[in-house]
Amino acid sequence: MSNYIQEYERWLNFGELDGRLKADLIAIRGDEDEIQSRFGCDLVFGTGGLRGIMGGGTNRMNIYTVRRASRGFGNYIVSLGKEAMDRGIVIAYDCRNNGTRFAMETALTMCALGIHVRLFDSLRPTPELSFAIRDFGAIGGVNITASHNPKEYNGYKAYFEDGAQLSGDQADFILGEMQKVDPLNVETMAEEEAKAKGLLEIIGEETDQRYLARVLAEQLDLGELKPEAKELSIVYTPFHGTGYKLVPEIFKALGANVSFVEEQMIPNGDFPTVKSPNPEEKEGFTLGLELAKKVNADLIIATDPDADRVGVAALNGDSVTLFTGNQMAALLIEFMIEVEKKNGKLPANAAVVSTIVSSKLPKRICQQNGVAYFEVLTGFKYIGEMMERFKQNGDYSYFLGFEESYGYLKGDYARDKDSLVASMLIAQMAMYYKNKNKNLVQALEDIYQKYGYYVEDTVSFKIEAVMPQQRMDEIMANLRENIPETLGGRKVVEFRDYKKHIIRDIATGKEKETGLPTSDVLYFIFEDSTHVVVRPSGTEPKVKAYFLTGGENRFDCTSKIDSFKKVFAELLK
């Protein structure tokens, strides 16, 4: 009998198995492919924790995988000593199904180890968790969230004392501890006992107020604005997620005229009004667009379920423009530099930090305005590490961090992207340009005229396999071991392998270090200055390819990208 069948039977025969999970496992009896998918491997614990489809099995999100991860993380905290245990952790959760339960299971597993836990009384944004870890001086934190994934998913994001997600070494230690633990036999403490012993503390509104005050402190001074600029009309939707409570407080403080998509202001892990709660996808804006046309709004702002990312659409008559994360970053950087220069507040050593898969337009804007620009690996924790380096060394002043995947952070109160501060800055920016009789679409076109045209696209190639991780590993290994000299009729001039830490000049064969941590990422630069980055998704069975290019006009850029997409579609099958 296969090991995964044995493990399936062991779970099924476990006397204390959760009733819903038992019914779920009974329903797949005889389906060997499905059993292998669920029990053929474990959910991988990495620097971002866990993320997966909910259901029974070691490769699914359920109370047993949550307990196991919490025991592993808890053992790490215990290894740091009594002071770390007393500093404790902060736990938050979003609107996802099972979020409340997974958060409590995390708390009670930690309490059983003698670790002090502060648990939010209801759903909260991811960036507030990052803030709270720093604010309380906690040793770490956990957020139960699957970000913008479909409703079938949930996740377990793990953070350390700086408010950023774990390092690779920490994640490896925790994974090692998890592998020593039987997920069906993890000790937990009763909720009443944890509270009686002072190990479990419930937190809420007071933390909200400190967090909101810190976000609002990041407002820019726009000077005197025309009445119509101050009364910017915004439609807001949280896509049934955690933004429903605190984002409106931000708009209220700005004095903006805000209308809410009422159907989507109700937290709901089934996300009944959208196909996907992802602010990158146009479909999610359907209800917001209907409302925006009724109230003649300037903008639609949408935050994802855990409120760390934000998407924006602008209305201009009958036309609607949904901005990409890269475009919004370029707009914000140009706006912030212009305003802070005018106010005499732009630091001489100001620095923007982004990732290797982001547009090259923000870099150009920074270079032409005397602002330093740094690229790190994908994942906001790397931006957080750079922020900490600036703080320790004093060589640069952190100005803004962003990811192309719609995440932005101004200010050092957190170490993760924050849709609240981003929504505030975007609203201020729209007011600023409205004061100049422009909308954001016109402001973006001005940027292209000034700095050149840049276009980006990302394609996720879904991996259809019983063991998708194994197939993704095979695709990446084949690509790195067979580096092409040309693709699609264009020469490769530079190749980077962030797993092997090399940057290779294809013409000369000379190599140098990447200078960045290990990551399974391949990077191609072509003779026409197009950049293509390939990496496996850390949360879904997909290989992602990022296409970045510049050109004389928009058609020139999109033509290049379209040709490369066809080439890589064949390579990444």
Residue pairs with C-beta under 8 A, 6 or more apart in sequence:
2 36
4 35
4 36
4 38
4 39
4 40
5 32
5 35
5 39
7 39
7 58
8 25
8 35
8 38
8 39
8 57
10 184
11 17
11 21
11 25
11 39
11 56
11 57
11 184
12 22
12 25
12 26
14 184
16 184
17 25
17 184
18 62
18 63
21 55
21 56
21 62
21 63
22 56
24 55
24 56
25 56
25 57
28 34
28 35
28 38
33 466
36 466
36 467
37 57
37 59
37 466
37 467
38 55
38 56
38 57
38 58
38 59
38 60
39 57
39 58
39 59
40 59
40 466
40 467
41 58
41 59
41 467
41 469
42 58
42 59
42 65
42 178
43 50
43 51
43 52
43 58
43 59
43 60
43 61
43 65
44 50
44 175
44 469
45 69
45 72
45 171
45 174
45 175
45 178
46 171
46 175
46 538
47 165
47 166
47 167
47 168
47 170
47 171
47 379
47 381
48 155
48 157
48 158
48 165
48 166
48 379
48 381
48 538
48 539
49 69
49 142
49 155
49 156
49 157
49 158
49 165
49 166
50 61
50 65
50 69
50 155
50 156
51 61
51 146
51 147
51 149
51 153
51 154
51 155
51 156
51 538
51 539
52 59
52 60
52 61
52 65
52 153
52 154
52 155
53 60
53 61
53 152
53 153
54 60
54 61
54 62
54 97
54 98
54 152
54 153
54 154
55 61
55 62
56 62
58 65
58 183
61 98
61 102
61 146
61 153
61 154
61 155
61 156
63 101
63 102
63 105
64 183
64 184
64 186
65 156
65 183
66 102
66 105
66 106
66 109
66 144
66 156
67 105
67 106
67 109
67 183
67 186
67 188
68 178
68 181
68 183
68 186
69 106
69 156
69 158
69 174
69 178
70 105
70 106
70 109
70 110
70 142
70 186
71 109
71 113
71 177
71 178
71 181
71 186
71 187
72 174
72 175
72 176
72 177
72 178
72 181
73 110
73 140
73 142
73 158
73 174
73 177
74 109
74 110
74 112
74 113
74 115
75 113
75 174
75 177
76 170
76 173
76 174
76 177
77 84
77 85
77 89
77 110
77 113
77 115
77 139
77 140
78 84
78 85
78 113
78 114
78 115
79 173
80 139
84 139
85 113
85 114
85 115
85 116
85 139
86 116
87 116
87 136
87 137
87 138
87 139
87 161
88 110
88 115
88 116
88 117
88 118
88 136
88 138
88 139
89 110
89 115
89 116
89 117
89 118
89 133
89 138
89 139
89 140
89 141
89 142
90 117
90 118
90 119
90 120
90 129
90 132
90 133
90 136
90 138
90 140
90 141
90 142
90 203
91 103
91 106
91 107
91 117
91 118
91 119
91 120
91 129
91 141
91 142
91 143
91 144
92 103
92 120
92 123
92 124
92 125
92 126
92 128
92 129
92 132
92 141
92 142
92 143
92 144
93 99
93 100
93 102
93 103
93 120
93 123
93 124
93 143
93 144
93 145
94 123
94 124
94 125
94 126
94 143
94 144
94 145
94 241
94 242
94 305
94 306
94 307
95 123
95 240
95 241
95 242
95 267
95 268
95 269
95 305
96 144
96 145
96 146
96 151
96 153
96 154
96 269
96 305
97 151
97 154
97 269
97 270
98 144
98 154
98 269
99 123
99 144
99 145
99 154
99 269
102 144
102 154
102 156
103 119
103 120
103 142
103 144
104 119
104 191
105 188
106 142
106 144
106 156
107 117
107 119
107 194
107 200
108 188
108 189
108 190
108 191
108 194
108 200
109 186
109 187
109 188
110 117
111 117
111 188
111 189
111 194
111 197
111 199
111 200
112 187
112 188
112 189
114 199
115 199
116 198
116 199
116 201
117 194
117 199
117 200
117 201
118 132
118 136
118 138
118 201
118 202
118 203
119 200
119 201
119 202
119 203
120 129
120 132
120 202
120 203
120 204
120 207
121 202
121 203
121 204
122 204
123 241
123 242
123 267
124 208
124 242
125 242
125 243
125 246
125 306
125 307
125 308
125 418
125 419
125 420
126 143
126 145
126 147
126 157
126 242
126 306
126 307
126 308
126 416
127 307
127 308
127 409
127 414
127 416
127 417
127 418
127 419
127 420
127 421
128 207
128 208
128 211
128 246
129 141
129 143
129 159
129 416
130 141
130 159
130 163
130 164
130 414
130 415
130 416
130 418
131 163
131 210
131 211
131 214
131 413
131 414
132 138
132 141
132 203
132 207
132 211
133 140
133 141
133 159
133 160
133 161
133 162
133 163
134 161
134 162
134 163
134 413
134 414
134 415
135 207
135 210
135 211
137 161
138 161
139 160
139 161
140 158
140 159
140 160
140 161
141 158
141 159
141 163
142 156
142 157
142 158
142 159
143 156
143 157
143 159
143 306
144 154
144 155
144 156
144 157
145 154
145 155
145 157
145 305
145 306
146 153
146 154
146 155
146 305
146 539
147 155
147 304
147 305
147 306
147 308
147 309
147 539
148 276
148 277
148 278
148 279
148 280
148 304
148 305
148 309
149 155
149 539
149 540
150 271
150 276
151 269
151 270
151 271
151 277
155 539
157 165
158 165
158 166
158 171
158 174
159 165
159 166
159 416
160 166
160 167
160 170
162 384
162 388
162 415
163 384
163 414
163 415
163 416
164 380
164 381
164 384
164 385
164 388
164 415
164 416
165 379
165 380
165 381
165 384
165 416
166 174
166 381
167 381
168 517
168 518
189 199
191 200
194 200
208 245
208 246
211 246
211 413
212 246
212 249
212 250
212 420
214 411
214 413
215 250
215 411
215 413
215 418
215 420
215 421
215 424
216 250
216 253
216 424
217 411
218 410
218 411
218 421
218 424
218 425
219 254
219 424
219 428
220 336
220 339
220 340
220 343
220 425
220 428
221 339
221 343
221 345
222 339
222 428
222 431
222 432
222 435
225 431
225 432
225 435
226 434
226 435
228 434
229 431
229 432
229 434
229 435
230 255
230 431
231 255
231 256
231 257
232 256
232 257
232 298
232 299
232 427
232 430
232 431
232 434
233 256
233 257
233 258
233 259
233 295
233 296
233 297
233 298
233 299
234 251
234 256
234 257
234 258
234 259
234 297
234 298
234 299
234 300
234 301
234 427
234 430
235 258
235 259
235 260
235 261
235 288
235 291
235 292
235 295
235 297
235 299
235 300
235 301
236 243
236 247
236 248
236 251
236 258
236 259
236 260
236 261
236 288
236 300
236 301
236 302
236 423
237 260
237 261
237 264
237 265
237 284
237 285
237 287
237 288
237 300
237 301
237 302
237 303
238 244
238 247
238 264
238 265
238 302
238 303
238 305
238 307
239 264
239 271
239 274
239 277
239 279
239 284
239 302
239 303
239 304
239 305
240 264
240 266
240 267
240 268
240 269
240 271
240 272
240 273
240 274
240 277
240 305
241 267
241 277
241 303
241 304
241 305
241 306
241 307
242 267
242 305
242 306
242 307
243 303
243 307
243 419
243 420
244 265
244 266
244 267
246 307
246 420
247 301
247 303
247 307
247 419
247 420
247 423
248 258
248 260
250 420
250 423
250 424
250 427
251 258
251 423
251 427
252 258
254 424
254 427
254 428
254 431
256 427
256 431
259 291
259 292
259 295
259 297
261 287
261 288
261 291
263 273
263 287
264 273
264 274
264 287
264 288
271 277
271 305
273 287
274 283
274 284
274 286
275 281
275 283
275 284
276 283
276 284
277 284
277 304
277 305
278 284
278 304
279 302
279 303
279 304
279 309
279 310
279 311
279 406
280 311
280 324
280 325
280 405
280 406
282 322
284 302
284 311
285 300
285 302
285 311
285 313
285 320
285 322
288 300
288 302
288 313
289 300
289 313
289 315
289 320
291 297
292 299
292 300
292 313
292 315
293 315
297 315
298 314
298 315
298 430
298 434
298 439
299 312
299 313
299 314
299 315
299 426
299 427
299 430
299 440
300 312
300 313
300 314
300 315
301 310
301 311
301 312
301 423
301 426
301 427
302 310
302 311
302 312
302 313
303 309
303 310
303 311
303 419
303 423
304 310
304 311
304 406
304 419
307 419
307 420
308 407
308 416
308 417
308 418
308 419
309 405
309 406
309 407
309 417
309 419
310 406
310 408
310 419
310 422
310 423
310 426
311 322
311 323
311 406
312 322
312 323
312 328
312 426
312 440
313 320
313 321
313 322
313 323
314 320
314 321
314 323
314 430
314 439
314 440
314 441
316 439
316 441
319 441
321 440
321 441
323 331
323 440
323 444
324 404
324 456
325 402
325 403
325 404
325 405
325 406
325 407
326 358
326 359
326 361
326 362
326 404
326 454
326 456
327 359
327 444
328 406
328 408
328 426
329 354
329 358
329 359
329 362
329 402
329 404
329 408
330 359
330 361
330 362
330 365
330 444
330 447
330 454
331 429
331 440
331 443
331 444
331 447
332 400
332 402
332 408
332 422
332 425
332 426
332 429
333 352
333 362
333 365
333 366
333 371
333 400
334 365
334 443
334 447
335 425
335 429
335 432
335 433
335 443
336 399
336 400
336 410
336 425
337 346
337 350
337 365
337 366
337 369
337 371
339 432
340 346
340 350
341 369
346 371
347 397
347 399
348 370
349 372
349 395
349 396
349 397
350 371
350 372
350 396
350 397
350 399
351 371
351 372
351 373
351 374
351 390
351 396
351 397
351 398
351 399
352 362
352 366
352 371
352 372
352 373
352 374
352 399
352 400
352 401
352 402
353 373
353 374
353 375
353 376
353 383
353 386
353 387
353 398
353 400
353 401
353 402
354 362
354 363
354 373
354 374
354 375
354 376
354 383
354 401
354 402
354 403
354 404
355 375
355 376
355 377
355 378
355 379
355 382
355 383
355 403
355 404
356 375
356 376
356 377
356 378
356 498
356 516
356 521
356 523
356 533
357 378
357 404
357 458
357 533
357 535
357 546
357 548
358 375
358 402
358 403
358 404
358 456
358 548
359 404
359 454
359 456
359 548
360 454
360 531
360 548
360 550
361 447
361 451
361 452
361 454
361 550
362 373
362 402
363 373
363 375
364 451
364 452
364 454
365 371
365 447
365 451
366 372
366 373
367 373
368 451
371 399
372 396
374 386
376 382
376 383
376 385
376 386
376 516
377 498
377 516
377 517
377 519
377 521
378 403
378 519
378 521
378 535
380 401
380 403
380 407
380 409
380 415
380 416
380 417
381 415
381 416
382 516
382 517
383 401
383 402
383 403
383 409
383 415
384 401
384 415
384 416
386 398
386 401
387 398
387 401
387 412
387 415
388 415
390 396
390 397
390 398
391 398
391 412
398 412
399 410
400 408
400 409
400 410
401 408
401 409
401 417
402 408
402 409
402 417
403 417
404 456
404 458
404 546
407 417
407 422
408 417
408 418
408 421
408 422
408 425
409 416
409 417
409 418
409 421
409 422
410 421
410 422
410 425
411 421
429 440
429 443
430 439
430 440
433 439
433 440
433 442
433 443
438 446
448 454
448 554
452 550
452 551
453 550
453 551
453 552
453 553
453 554
453 556
453 557
454 548
454 549
454 550
454 557
455 549
455 550
455 551
455 554
455 557
455 558
455 561
456 546
456 547
456 548
456 549
456 561
457 546
457 547
457 561
457 565
458 544
458 545
458 546
458 547
459 544
459 545
459 547
459 565
459 568
459 569
460 537
460 540
460 542
460 543
460 544
461 542
461 543
461 544
461 545
461 569
461 572
461 573
462 541
462 542
463 471
463 472
463 475
463 541
463 542
463 543
464 541
465 471
465 541
468 541
469 536
469 541
472 536
472 537
472 541
472 543
473 536
475 536
475 543
475 572
476 520
476 522
476 534
476 536
476 543
479 522
479 534
479 571
479 572
480 497
480 499
480 500
480 522
483 492
483 495
483 504
483 506
484 492
485 491
485 492
485 506
486 492
487 524
487 526
487 564
487 567
487 568
487 571
488 563
488 564
488 566
488 567
490 526
490 527
490 528
490 530
491 506
491 526
491 527
492 506
492 524
492 525
492 526
492 527
493 505
493 506
493 507
493 525
493 526
493 527
494 503
494 504
494 505
494 506
494 523
494 524
494 525
495 503
495 504
495 506
495 522
495 523
495 524
495 525
496 502
496 503
496 504
496 514
496 521
496 522
496 523
496 524
496 525
497 504
497 514
497 521
497 522
497 523
498 514
498 516
498 517
498 518
498 519
498 520
498 521
498 522
498 523
499 518
499 519
499 520
499 521
501 513
501 514
501 516
501 518
502 511
502 512
502 513
502 514
503 511
503 512
503 513
503 514
504 510
504 511
505 511
519 535
520 535
520 536
521 533
521 534
521 535
522 533
522 534
522 535
523 531
523 532
523 533
523 534
524 531
524 532
524 533
524 534
525 531
526 532
526 564
528 549
528 560
529 549
529 550
530 547
530 548
530 549
530 560
530 561
530 564
531 546
531 547
531 548
531 549
532 545
532 546
532 547
532 548
532 564
532 568
533 545
533 546
533 548
534 543
534 544
534 545
534 546
534 568
534 572
535 543
535 544
536 542
536 543
536 544
537 543
537 544
543 572
545 565
545 568
545 572
547 561
547 564
547 565
549 557
549 560
549 561
550 557
551 557
551 560
